[in-house]
């Protein structure tokens, strides 16, 4: 049987507000779990047929799961990238050990390594989801959303995702 405490701990991701939106003063900011859903939705809606949908969705669900233990760290937190990666890996080791699911740890590590087309596509969906969410907050009258859109644009290379991002940019107000 799966470790009940690990399962209960993981669902706390539904209550963990995304740090960037909190810092911008967005009222009722999305949770990390809601963001992960957004990434999964983009993968389903926009992925080329050549990519493995199951792998995409697994990456989307797992990519921010360690944040339930380490928090939603952003560059403003000043945690070096290597330290953040170590913390995330330790959190995933604890979770997957408790669940007796080494396959999930291996999948998380494959995502972090960015060694396959699916992991790279999900990384781009991660950023595009942020840009789309910024647009939603912009439409609600929240200022300061442009930085999130610009940040997303720095990593997008897939033409279909760049096209969506460009539409977001156009609505928020050109480059």
N, C-alpha and C positions, 0 to 999 in steps of 0.2 A: 504494500500500500504506500502511496505517496505520503510524504511528510506533510501533515495538515498545517503545521505552523509556517512552512515555506510557502504553501499555497495561499494562506491567509496574508502573509507578509507581502506577497507579490501583488495582491489586489489593492494594496494601499497606493499603487501607482495611479489609481483612478482619482485619488484625492490630492496628489502632489502637483501643485500649480507650476506651470512653466515659469522659470525665473525671469527670463527676458521680459515677458509680459507684465509680471509683477513689478519689475523695476520701472517700467514705463507707466505704471499707474492704471493699467487696464482693470476695470472692475469685472469680476468673475472671469479671470483668465482661464484658458483651457488647461486641462491637466496633461501630464506627460502621457497618460494612457490615451487621452483623446487625440493627442498628436500622433501617437503610434497608429491609431485607427486611421487618421488622415493619410499617413504614409502608405498604409496597406490599401486604402481606397485608390490613391494615385497609382499604385502598382497595378491594381486590377484594371483600372480605367485606361491607363496610358502605356503599359508595357508592350513592347513588340512581341509578337507570337513566338519568336525564337527563344525567349527567356522562360525558365522554369517557374511557373506560377506558384507552386508549392514552396519552392526555395525563397522566392520573393516575399511571400507572406510570412514565412518563418523568420526571415531577416527583419521584416517590418515589426513583428511582434517582439522580437528579442532585442532590437538595437538599442533601446533605452532602458531596458529592464533593470540594470544595475542601479539606476538612479533612485530606486525605491530605498536603497541602503546608503548611497553616497550623496544623494541630492542631485538636483539639476544644475550642474556646474557650467558656468559660461566663462568666456575669456575674461570678463570683468572680475571674476573671483580670484584671478591670479594664480590658479593651480596650473603648474606646467603640464603640457600635453602628456608627457611620459608618466607623470605622477597620476594624472586622471586615468590613464589607461591601466595602470597597475591597480588602482582602486576598483575600477570597473571589473577587471578580470578577477580580483579576489572576491568581489560580491557574486559574480557568476559561478565561481568555484563553489562557494558556500551554498548557493541555491541549488545548483545542479547535483551537488553531492547529497544534499538533504532529499532531493527527489529521485536519487539514483538514476540520473539522466545525463551521463557523460556525452551523449550525442548532442544534446543542446549546448553544452559547453563548447564542443568542437565546432558547432554551427556558429555560435557567437564569435568564436575566435576567427573563423573563416570570414565572417562579415568584417571584423576589425582589420583583418589582413588585406581586405579589398582585392582579393586575388581572382575573383570571377566576375563575369558580366552582371550577374544578379546582384552581388554586393555593391558594385559600382552604381547600378541603376537605383538601388534603394538609397544609397547615400545622396544621390541627386534628388530623389523623391522626398527625402528628409528635409532638404533645403527648400525645395519647391513648396512643400506643405507650409513651411514657415512663411514664405512669401505670400501664399494664398491667405493664410491666417492673418497676416499683417494687413492685407487688403480688406478682409472682413472687419477688422478692428478700425481701420481707416474709415470705412463706410459708416461705422457707428460713431465717428467723430473723435477718435483717439489720435492725438498728435504723435509724432516721432516714429512713425511706422516705416519710413523710407529706408532707414538703416538696415532693417531686417530684409527688405526686398533687395537692396544693393548687395548685402552679404550673400544672399542666396545666389545671385547672378554670377558670383565669382567662381562657383564650382559647377555650374550647369554646362554640359557639353552635348547632351542628347537633343537633337533638333526638335523633337516633339515637346520636350520639356522646356526648352528655350523659348519656343513659340508661346507657351502658356505664360511663362515668366514675362515675356515681352508685353503681353496683354495686361498683366498686372502693373508693369511699369507705366504703360500708357495711361492707365486709369489713375494711378497715384500721382503721376505728373512727371513724365519724361526723365531721361538721364541727365 
